[in-house]
């Protein structure tokens, strides 16, 4: 049985979702046009830090928090006048997550190529407490 591997899934997602580089994403955030959404696991945030003013939404809860009909919906994701720019550690999970949100019908979704690995080189990072 042949399976579709993660590389193929990520390539498919990247072919249909909007992908931004770090500078584009940070510029859109500073202009107030976008909300950065960190989908990394809480342990990653605690270990590596957080991008200033990014919203955390763990990958496992993303669809539930975005869906306005879900009992777990978060109000921060209700503003459809803004774009939501997802990022993870390297850009694989965020590509898959962005595609899933697009499949749900959201049109204001993008993700950051290179994720936190590249963001931490150019963004203001709130370092974890020792």
N, C-alpha and C positions, 0 to 999 in steps of 0.2 A: 504494500500500500504506500503510495507516495503522498507525502504531506506537503502543504504549503509552508515553507519555512519563514522565520521571522524576517529575514532579509527581503524576501519577496513581499511579505505583507507591508513592511515599512516602505519599500519602493512604490508599491501600489498606492499607499496613503500619500506619499510625497507627490505623486503624479496628479492628485486631485485636490490637495489642500494648499492654502496659501502659506508659503514659507518665508519668514523674515530673517534677516541677519540681526545680530545683537544691536547694532547701531540703529537700524530701522525701528526695532521694537522699543528701545529705550527712548528714542525721539518721539514716537507715537504716545508712549506713556507720559512723557514730560509735557506734551502738548494737550494732554487730557482726552485724547482720542481712543486710548486703549487701556485696558486693565491687564497687567501681567498676572498669569495664573501658574503658580508653581505646583506641579502635580507629583513631585517627589514624595517619597515616604517620610514621615515625621522624623525617623531616625537619621535620614540624610540631611534634613534641615538642621537638626540638633548637632550633627557632626561637622557640617561644612558651612553653615550659615544660610542667611536668607537675602534675597535681593530686596533692597529698600522699597517699600510700598507695594510689593507683590502680594497677592492674595494666595493663601494656601488652600488647595483642594486636592486631597489625596486621590490618586488614580482610581482606587476602588470605589469612591463615592461620587465621582465626577458626574456621571449621567443622572444620578439621583439628585444631586445638588443643583444641576442646571434645569431639570424638568420642573416647570411651574406647577404641574399637577402632582408632583411627588410630595409625600408627607415630609421629606427631608430637604425640600427646596430651600436654597439660601438666597436671601434678598439681593445680595451683592451680584448675583447673576441674572437679575431681572431687567437690567437696563439694556435694552436692545438698540440704543443709540450709540453704544460704545462697542469696540471690537475687543474680544477676549483673546489674548495671545498666550498660548500654553507653552510651558517649557518643563523639561525634566533634566536629567543629568547630561545626556548627550544628544537628544532629539529623536530617539526611537519611540519611546513611550508617548511623547507629545504628538508625534505624527499620527500614531494609531488613535490616540484620544481625540485629536482634532477631526480625523475622519469619522469617528463614531458620532461626535457632536454634529457634524455635517449630515450624517445619515439620519440623525434625529430631526433635522430640519433647520438647524441654526446656520445662518449665512454670515455671521459676524465672528468667525473663528479663524485663527491662524496659529502657527507654532514657530518656535525659534530653532533654526538650524544650529546645532552644536550645543544647545541647552546651557545649563549652569556651568558646564566646563569652560565655555567661552565667555559667558556672561560675567563670571567672577573676575575676568581680566579687565573689564571695562565698566562694570556697574558698581554702584555703592552697595557694599555687602554689610549686613548686620551680622557680625561674627557671633558664634555661639559662646555662651558663658563657659568659662573653664570649670 
